[in-house]
Amino acid sequence: MGESFPTFPTPESLISKEQVIAAYKKFIDRGIKSPDSLNLDDPEVQEANELFYKWQSQEDAAAAGNGDAEKRANFLKTKIYIDAGFTDPAYLGDVLGWLIQDADDVGKQSDNPERIKLRQEYVEEIKKIRGLLKVVS
């Protein structure tokens, strides 16, 4: 009989961060301010969540075994709802705390350009969220 070969994602089947963000933006347009307020029984929410979980798995698989890539994937996953536009102050506060903790975990390695860049991105995201908190509070 025929042999079974492993299948690998093709560029066409990969889910982009932008696709996930777009899936959640429609809820922002409806006035939802926190991902915690999404109705999990709503088929559109289920579809957006499924897309997010597939993207998250794809990012985790691509980063597996590479410490710097794993840290970057974690950063991207942590801020996905903020990138989509959720602005609930309590949720923003939670994400801010997670990012501060994760930034500390990244550590300062002056001889690692990828870590330096990632740490700077954390700093920029923390500033962005603090600015959002000032606006929405």
Secondary structure, 3 states (H helix, E strand, C coil): CCCCCCCCCCCCCCCCHHHHHHHHHHHHHCCCCCHHHCCCCCHHHHHHHHHHHHHHHHHHHHHCCCHHHHHHHHHHHHCHHHHHCCCCHHHHHHHHHHHHHHHHHHCCCCCCHHHHHHHHHHHHHHHHHHHHHHHHC
